[in-house]
Amino acid sequence: SAPPALRTVDLGGKTMLPGFIDSHGHMVAFGKNMIDADLVGTPDIADLIARMKAHAQKVPAGAWIVGFGYSAKKMKENRTPTVEELDAISTTIPVMIVDGSGHLGAGNSALFAITGVGAATADPAGGTFARKADGKALAGPMEETALNMVREKRPPFEGKMADDVITGGARVWASMGQTSAQDCGIGLGSDDMAILRNAINKNLLPIDLYVCAKDSVIDPMLAQANEVRADATADRVKLASRVDGDT
C-alpha cells in the first residue's frame, strides 16, 4: 500500500515526464530571431520584401531591419535576394536577412556602408561575399564568416529588447518540456554576454541555461564570462556582509 504521506495527483489521462535537457541549442540567438521579422515559409522575394517592410514599421530608431528564417531553395526564384532588392526595403537603414540555417544571409547597401564592407573588402577565411559580374562590387549575399563579420556589428539589444530575448526564448524551450536550455554559440553577437548579464541581474531565467562560446571568439567570451563571475562573487560577498551586519 502507498505510504500515508504520499501525494497523489490525477493527471486526467495525461502522462508526466521528467524535464528535458537541451543537448544542443541556441536559445539566445533564437530569442533574438523572435524579435526580428519572421521569414519562415516565405514563397518568393516579393513576399520576403513585404514582410520586411511591415516589420520595419516596428523597428526603433537606430536599430537595423533584420529578418530570419527564409530558405532560398524553397523560394520561387531559388536564390537569395540581391542588394538592390533589399534596397527596396530601405536605402537609409541597414537591412539584413539570415536564412534558417544561420549560415547564409544578405544585406542592402546601407548595411554594407555602415559596417565598412565594400568592393575592396577581402573575403574572410571561411566565408564569402557574393560579387557582381565585375568580380568586385557586392551582390548582397554573404556566407559563414563573411555574414558573421557583418552581423557582429549590429547595434546591441538593450532594455526591454534584451529582456525579451531571454524571456521569449526561455518560454519556447519551457513550452516543449525543457527545463535546461543551451546556447552553443555565445559571442556570435557582440552583445550576447551583456544580454546574459542583464538576465542574471534581473533574474529573468525561469529555466536553467548552459552556454558555450563560439569557437572563433573563445578568448574574449572567456574574459567577459570571468567579469560576470567576478561581479557575482562580489555581490555575494556584499550580501553576506549585510546579513552578518544585520545579525
ABEGO torsion letter per residue (X at the ends): XBBAABBBBBAGGBBBBBBBBBABBBAAAAAAAAABBBABGBABAAAAAAAAAAAAAABBBGBBBBBBGBBAAABAAGBBBBAAAAAAABAABBBBBBBAAGABBBBBAAAAAAAGBBAABBBBBGBBBBBBAAGABBAGBBBEAAAAAAAAABBBBBEAAAAAAAAAAAAAAAAAGBABBBBAABGABAAAAAAAAAAAAAGABABBBBBBBBAAAAAAAAAAAAAAAAAAAAAAAAAAAAAAAAX
